[in-house]
């Protein structure tokens, strides 16, 4: 992971994964509104773990991701809409973006599971092509930003090794397999908390300005408060 990019929390990684997924599966509604992004994060299918993030938590995650330009807000729309910038920021091709998205949405996966899980995002010819992209992502130099995925050691009883993304830090070999448990509320990182505080601060400032305008208007109209 490049030193210029922060490590992602579970929710931040989920937001990026959702944006990549929806860009390729529901292109007519992409970029996504905040409501659509919340629904995608809390989706029950093709998610592991399942989470229950609030609108405020997702907004905080989006704000944190905008700083390194991993997420971009569209301008000129009545409702704010968000798109990802993963490929450009990480300097990786679309095929690799698709694989990272599946890992962010569903946790550690084998090459075969990744080929199946990414079919709607990119159709790989065979498992060997999936593994070729994974290998490239795992051996990136420090100048390239470091490894983006890691191949986990096989545990007793497993026939195939699983892969996991490194966007939230390098996973341990004993990283737990997907559990399908519901996490709620979603984990919130320090960056998300800071972004949420900044968002609340902006709202408080806007409320204060509106209150001043209201009081000034009532004085001009001679209306009692």
ABEGO torsion letter per residue (X at the ends): XBAABBBBBAAAAAAAAAAAAAAAABAAAOBBBAAAAAAAAABABGBOBBBBBBAAAAAAAAAAAAAAGABBBBBGBABBBBBBAAAAAAGBBAAAAAAAAAAAAAEBBBAAAAAAAAAAABBBABAAAAAAAAAAAAABBAAAGEBABBBBBBBBGBABBBBBBAAAEBBBAABBBBAGBBBOBBBBBAAAAAAAAAAAAAAAAAAAAAAAAAAAAAAAAGBBX
